[in-house]
Amino acid sequence: MKKEKENSSPKSVAGKAFDMKLLKRILRYVSPYKKIFWFTAFLTIFLGVIAPIRPMLIKYGIDEKVGRGDLHGLWLLTLLMIGILIIEAGFQYLHTYLANWLGQSVINDLRKQLFRHITTFKLSYFDRNPIGMLVTRTVSDIETIADVFSNGILVIIGDILKLVAVVFVMFYIDWRLALISLIPIPILIFATRAFKNAIKSAFQQVRNKVSQLNTFVQEHITGMSVVQLFNRQKTEMERFKKINFEHFKAHVKAVWAFSVFFPIVELLS
């Protein structure tokens, strides 16, 4: 991690939705866990490749076994599907566990490095910057980096591989029907871009409001004797209600974006 200047203050930075340079910096922290990372990547590819197998077996069973009344063949096919399902579930469990373990290991190292870095700052830095904001940066904000591995890059790669495999099978079976089924894709792309912009803005507001809330609570709990000495309990309570309500509105905005986007996806798919 690059050492920040001590006179800098924590602030919100609006970056790109996907920043390759920033991703490379994060992936540097994977170096101590390269074997786990590559094995998890292999599981991602494997799960993406085998995703169309069960739907193809279902099609084969209906067309060849049910249509011809071959109950014995249908029974064997069912056992095969159950076996594939169990294997897929086992690999899915392993993939989910390792991806989350990797993410937590990375943020564990990153958080230790960040705290070590903070301990080198001069006392004047802590006078100029709210402690609650530093707590948010050290704890909550770093926690979101784990999502890069548990719900981020590996999951995206896996979903893309599944999509490619499914589309390939669809065109192999009937390219005309496949083309018809892909008609909603341009609308989905447009909806996704709109959702990306809305959710990015909403999440930035959420992080800022969390930081403000933590700052207010930390400063007022540590300085409660001063608040009570000057009999400002009601005044500070009103300030807290305002900050807490802003935090509530930011979360509702993020929830609204999800509640609009996913029904549209279900409707078009």
C-alpha positions in Angstrom: 0.0 0.0 0.0 1.3 3.5 -0.8 1.9 5.6 2.2 -0.6 8.5 2.3 0.6 11.9 3.2 -0.2 12.7 6.8 -1.9 16.0 5.9 -4.5 14.3 3.8 -8.0 13.8 5.1 -10.3 10.8 4.5 -12.9 11.8 1.8 -15.2 10.2 -0.7 -13.6 9.5 -4.0 -15.9 8.7 -7.0 -14.0 6.1 -9.1 -14.9 4.2 -12.1 -17.3 1.3 -11.9 -14.5 -1.1 -13.0 -11.0 0.1 -12.4 -8.4 -2.4 -13.7 -5.5 -0.5 -12.1 -7.2 -0.6 -8.7 -8.0 -4.3 -9.2 -4.4 -5.1 -9.9 -3.4 -3.4 -6.6 -5.9 -5.5 -4.7 -4.8 -8.7 -6.4 -1.2 -8.1 -5.2 -2.5 -9.0 -1.8 -3.5 -12.5 -3.2 0.2 -13.4 -3.6 0.5 -15.3 -0.3 -2.6 -17.3 -1.3 -1.9 -18.0 -4.9 -2.6 -21.7 -4.7 -6.0 -21.1 -3.2 -6.8 -18.4 -5.7 -5.9 -20.5 -8.7 -7.8 -23.5 -7.4 -10.8 -21.4 -6.8 -10.5 -20.0 -10.3 -10.3 -23.6 -11.6 -13.5 -24.4 -9.7 -15.2 -21.3 -11.2 -14.3 -22.5 -14.7 -15.3 -26.1 -13.9 -18.7 -25.1 -12.6 -19.3 -22.8 -15.6 -18.5 -25.6 -18.0 -20.8 -28.3 -16.4 -23.7 -25.9 -15.9 -25.5 -26.9 -19.1 -25.2 -30.7 -18.5 -28.3 -31.2 -16.4 -30.6 -29.2 -18.7 -29.3 -31.2 -21.6 -29.9 -34.4 -19.7 -33.5 -33.3 -18.9 -34.1 -32.6 -22.6 -32.6 -35.9 -23.6 -34.8 -37.7 -21.0 -38.0 -36.1 -22.2 -37.3 -36.5 -25.9 -35.8 -40.0 -25.8 -36.9 -41.8 -22.7 -40.3 -40.4 -21.8 -41.4 -40.1 -25.4 -40.6 -43.7 -26.0 -41.8 -45.0 -22.7 -38.3 -46.3 -21.7 -38.8 -46.3 -17.9 -35.6 -48.2 -17.2 -33.6 -45.8 -19.2 -35.4 -42.9 -17.5 -34.5 -44.3 -14.1 -30.8 -44.6 -15.0 -30.8 -41.1 -16.4 -32.4 -39.8 -13.2 -29.7 -41.5 -11.1 -27.1 -39.9 -13.3 -28.6 -36.5 -12.9 -28.7 -37.0 -9.1 -25.1 -38.0 -9.1 -24.1 -34.9 -11.2 -26.2 -32.7 -8.9 -24.4 -34.0 -5.8 -21.0 -33.5 -7.4 -21.9 -30.0 -8.5 -23.3 -29.1 -5.1 -20.0 -30.3 -3.5 -17.9 -28.3 -5.8 -20.2 -25.3 -5.3 -19.7 -25.5 -1.5 -16.0 -25.8 -1.9 -15.9 -22.8 -4.3 -18.1 -20.6 -2.0 -16.0 -21.5 1.1 -12.6 -20.9 -0.5 -13.7 -17.6 -2.2 -14.9 -16.2 1.1 -11.9 -17.5 3.0 -9.6 -15.9 0.4 -11.5 -12.6 0.7 -11.3 -12.6 4.5 -7.6 -13.5 4.4 -6.8 -10.6 2.1 -8.7 -8.0 4.2 -7.1 -9.4 7.3 -3.7 -8.6 5.9 -4.9 -5.3 4.4 -6.4 -4.2 7.7 -3.2 -5.0 9.7 -1.2 -3.0 7.2 -3.6 -0.1 7.3 -3.6 0.0 11.1 0.2 -0.2 11.2 0.2 2.7 8.7 -2.2 4.8 10.9 0.0 4.3 14.0 2.8 6.2 12.2 0.7 9.4 11.8 1.5 12.4 14.0 -1.0 13.5 16.7 -1.9 16.5 14.6 -3.4 14.2 12.0 -5.9 12.9 14.5 -6.8 16.4 15.6 -7.7 17.3 12.1 -9.6 14.1 11.1 -12.6 12.6 12.9 -11.7 9.3 14.6 -15.1 7.8 13.6 -14.2 8.3 10.0 -10.9 6.5 10.4 -12.7 3.6 12.2 -15.1 3.3 9.2 -12.2 3.3 6.8 -10.3 0.7 8.8 -13.2 -1.7 9.6 -16.3 -1.2 7.4 -14.8 0.0 4.2 -12.1 -2.6 4.1 -14.7 -5.3 4.7 -16.3 -4.6 1.3 -13.1 -5.6 -0.4 -13.9 -9.2 0.6 -16.8 -9.0 -1.9 -14.3 -8.7 -4.7 -13.5 -12.4 -4.1 -16.8 -13.8 -2.6 -19.2 -11.9 -4.9 -17.0 -10.2 -7.4 -14.5 -11.2 -9.9 -14.6 -15.0 -9.5 -18.4 -15.0 -9.5 -18.6 -12.7 -12.6 -16.2 -15.0 -14.4 -18.2 -18.0 -13.5 -21.5 -16.4 -14.6 -20.0 -15.4 -17.9 -18.7 -18.9 -18.5 -22.1 -20.3 -17.7 -23.8 -17.8 -20.1 -21.3 -18.6 -22.9 -21.8 -22.4 -22.4 -25.6 -22.1 -22.3 -25.8 -19.9 -25.4 -23.5 -22.3 -27.3 -25.8 -25.2 -26.4 -28.8 -23.2 -27.4 -27.4 -22.4 -30.8 -26.3 -26.0 -31.2 -29.8 -27.2 -30.6 -31.8 -24.6 -32.6 -30.1 -21.4 -33.7 -33.4 -19.8 -34.7 -35.0 -20.3 -31.3 -31.8 -19.1 -29.7 -31.9 -15.9 -31.6 -35.5 -15.3 -30.6 -34.7 -15.9 -27.0 -31.8 -13.3 -27.1 -34.1 -10.5 -28.3 -34.4 -8.9 -24.8 -30.6 -8.7 -24.4 -30.3 -5.1 -25.7 -33.0 -4.0 -23.2 -31.2 -5.9 -20.4 -27.9 -4.1 -21.3 -29.6 -0.7 -21.2 -31.3 -1.6 -17.8 -28.0 -2.8 -16.4 -26.2 0.4 -17.3 -28.9 2.5 -15.7 -28.8 0.2 -12.6 -25.0 0.5 -12.4 -25.1 4.3 -12.3 -27.9 4.4 -9.8 -26.4 1.8 -7.4 -23.0 3.3 -7.6 -24.3 6.7 -6.5 -26.5 5.0 -3.8 -23.6 3.0 -2.4 -21.3 6.0 -2.3 -24.0 7.8 -0.3 -24.4 4.9 2.1 -20.6 4.7 2.8 -20.5 8.5 3.4 -23.5 8.3 5.8 -22.1 5.3 7.6 -18.8 7.3 8.1 -20.7 10.4 9.4 -22.8 8.2 11.7 -19.8 6.5 13.2 -18.0 9.8 13.6 -20.9 11.3 15.4 -21.5 8.3 17.7 -17.8 7.9 18.5 -17.2 11.6 19.3 -20.3 11.9 21.5 -19.8 8.7 23.4 -16.2 9.6 24.3 -17.3 13.2 25.1 -20.6 12.4 26.8 -19.4 14.1 30.0 -19.1 17.4 28.1 -22.6 16.9 26.5 -24.1 16.3 30.0 -22.1 19.1 31.6 -23.6 21.6 29.2 -27.1 19.9 29.2 -27.1 19.4 25.4 -28.7 15.9 25.4 -31.8 17.1 23.5 -29.8 19.2 21.0 -27.4 16.4 20.3 -30.3 13.9 20.0 -31.9 16.0 17.3 -28.5 16.1 15.4 -28.3 12.4 15.8 -31.8 11.9 14.4 -31.0 14.0 11.4 -27.8 12.0 10.6 -29.5 8.7 11.3 -32.4 9.6 8.9 -29.9 10.6 6.2 -28.3 7.2 6.6 -31.8 5.6 6.4 -32.6 7.5 3.2 -29.3 6.4 1.6 -30.0 2.7 2.3 -33.6 3.0 1.0 -32.2 4.5 -2.2 -29.9 1.5 -2.7 -32.8 -0.9 -1.9 -35.0 0.9 -4.4 -32.5 0.4 -7.2 -32.4 -3.3 -6.5 -36.1 -3.6 -6.2 -36.6 -2.0 -9.6 -33.8 -3.7 -11.5 -34.3 -7.4 -10.5 -38.1 -7.5 -11.4 -37.2 -6.0 -14.8 -34.6 -8.8 -15.3 -37.1 -11.5 -14.3 -39.7 -10.0 -16.6 -37.4 -9.9 -19.6 -35.9 -13.3 -19.0 
